[in-house]
Amino acid sequence: MRTLFAAYRVADLERSLDFYTALGYRELGRVGFDNGSGLVVLSFPEEEEATLELVHRSEAGPVEVGGFDHLAIQVDDLAATLATLTDRGLEPGRPELPGGPDGPKTAWLQDPDGYRIELVQWPAGHPTGLTAADFPNQTSDARGDAQS
């Protein structure tokens, strides 16, 4: 098994699509429904497969952001990414060092519906994504649940 993609429910599909394409995503395809609802499937240009789906359900009422914390996106150069996003009219936050000077560099921004996005630049030599090696003081049980 593997995760295919996250799907966000959005209030305005075109407004959200404008935001996520400014962030760097590209549209892979879309599906429209007779009732005015629809969805758009996205990925970054380097990704062959979908990694994000934006869903608009016109009959479902207002979008309530809650229960979901954030989407994490890996970037090669955080400073350059922040400059590019600012040039595209987005408003990313300031760079942070949550793991100290030898850890990842991060910055945050929000999409038009209030979903939080974390941009992450790994230190040189770090593998793509989080692995068990990022949690050296923990072991896992048979289900993979972390134990301190």
C-alpha positions as CSV (number, residue, x, y, z in Angstrom):
1,M,0.0,0.0,0.0
2,R,1.1,3.6,-0.5
3,T,-0.4,7.1,-0.2
4,L,-1.7,8.4,-3.5
5,F,-2.4,12.1,-2.7
6,A,-4.0,14.5,-0.3
7,A,-7.4,16.1,-1.3
8,Y,-8.4,19.5,0.0
9,R,-12.0,20.7,-0.1
10,V,-11.9,24.3,-1.4
11,A,-14.5,27.1,-1.5
12,D,-13.5,28.5,-5.0
13,L,-11.8,26.0,-7.3
14,E,-10.3,28.6,-9.7
15,R,-9.0,30.8,-6.9
16,S,-7.3,27.8,-5.2
17,L,-6.0,26.6,-8.6
18,D,-4.4,30.0,-9.1
19,F,-2.8,29.8,-5.7
20,Y,-1.4,26.3,-6.2
21,T,-0.1,26.9,-9.7
22,A,1.7,30.1,-8.3
23,L,3.1,27.7,-5.7
24,G,4.5,25.6,-8.6
25,Y,2.0,22.8,-9.1
26,R,0.7,21.9,-12.5
27,E,-2.7,20.7,-13.5
28,L,-2.8,17.1,-14.6
29,G,-6.6,16.9,-15.2
30,R,-10.0,18.0,-13.9
31,V,-13.5,16.5,-13.6
32,G,-16.6,18.6,-13.6
33,F,-20.0,17.5,-12.2
34,D,-23.5,18.5,-13.3
35,N,-24.3,20.2,-10.0
36,G,-21.4,22.8,-10.4
37,S,-19.0,20.8,-8.3
38,G,-15.6,19.6,-9.6
39,L,-12.1,18.7,-8.9
40,V,-8.6,19.4,-10.2
41,V,-5.7,16.9,-9.8
42,L,-2.2,18.5,-9.5
43,S,1.5,17.6,-9.2
44,F,4.8,19.4,-9.3
45,P,6.5,19.3,-12.8
46,E,9.1,16.8,-11.5
47,E,6.4,14.4,-10.4
48,E,4.8,12.0,-12.8
49,E,1.9,11.2,-10.5
50,A,-0.8,13.2,-8.8
51,T,0.1,14.5,-5.3
52,L,-2.7,16.9,-4.6
53,E,-6.4,17.1,-5.4
54,L,-8.5,20.2,-5.0
55,V,-12.2,19.4,-4.6
56,H,-15.1,21.9,-4.8
57,R,-18.5,20.7,-3.6
58,S,-21.0,23.5,-4.2
59,E,-23.8,21.8,-2.3
60,A,-21.7,21.0,0.8
61,G,-21.7,24.5,2.4
62,P,-18.8,26.5,3.6
63,V,-15.4,25.1,3.8
64,E,-14.3,24.5,7.4
65,V,-10.6,24.0,7.8
66,G,-10.0,21.9,10.9
67,G,-8.6,18.5,11.9
68,F,-6.0,18.8,9.2
69,D,-2.7,20.4,10.2
70,H,-0.6,21.1,7.2
71,L,0.9,20.0,3.9
72,A,4.7,19.7,3.8
73,I,6.5,20.4,0.5
74,Q,10.2,19.8,0.0
75,V,12.2,22.6,-1.8
76,D,15.8,22.6,-3.0
77,D,16.6,26.3,-2.0
78,L,14.3,27.9,0.5
79,A,15.5,31.4,0.0
80,A,15.1,31.2,-3.8
81,T,11.6,29.6,-3.4
82,L,10.5,32.3,-1.0
83,A,11.6,35.0,-3.4
84,T,9.8,33.3,-6.3
85,L,6.6,32.9,-4.4
86,T,6.7,36.5,-3.3
87,D,7.2,37.6,-6.9
88,R,4.2,35.5,-7.8
89,G,2.1,37.5,-5.3
90,L,2.0,34.9,-2.5
91,E,2.9,35.8,1.1
92,P,5.2,33.2,2.7
93,G,6.5,33.6,6.2
94,R,10.1,34.1,7.3
95,P,12.6,31.2,7.3
96,E,12.9,29.2,10.5
97,L,15.3,26.6,11.9
98,P,13.1,24.3,13.9
99,G,15.8,21.6,14.3
100,G,18.6,24.1,15.1
101,P,21.4,25.3,12.7
102,D,22.1,21.7,11.5
103,G,18.5,20.8,10.8
104,P,16.0,21.7,8.1
105,K,15.1,25.2,7.1
106,T,11.3,25.8,6.9
107,A,8.8,28.5,6.1
108,W,5.0,28.6,6.2
109,L,2.2,30.1,4.1
110,Q,-1.6,29.6,3.9
111,D,-3.8,28.9,0.9
112,P,-6.9,30.9,0.2
113,D,-9.1,28.6,2.4
114,G,-6.6,28.7,5.3
115,Y,-4.8,25.4,4.8
116,R,-1.2,25.7,6.1
117,I,1.7,24.7,3.9
118,E,5.2,24.1,5.3
119,L,8.1,24.5,2.9
120,V,11.1,22.4,3.9
121,Q,14.8,22.5,2.7
122,W,16.7,19.5,4.1
123,P,20.3,19.9,5.1
124,A,22.9,18.8,2.5
125,G,23.1,15.0,2.3
126,H,19.6,14.4,3.9
127,P,17.5,11.9,2.0
128,T,14.2,12.9,0.4
129,G,11.4,12.9,2.9
130,L,11.3,11.8,6.6
131,T,12.6,8.4,7.5
132,A,13.2,6.5,10.7
133,A,16.7,7.9,10.8
134,D,15.2,11.3,11.6
135,F,14.0,9.9,14.9
136,P,17.1,8.3,16.3
137,N,15.9,8.1,19.9
138,Q,12.8,6.1,19.1
139,T,12.2,2.5,18.2
140,S,9.1,1.1,16.4
141,D,6.8,-1.7,17.4
142,A,5.5,-4.4,15.0
143,R,2.8,-2.0,13.6
144,G,5.4,0.7,13.0
145,D,4.1,2.9,15.9
146,A,6.9,5.0,17.4
147,Q,7.9,4.2,21.0
148,S,10.0,6.6,23.1
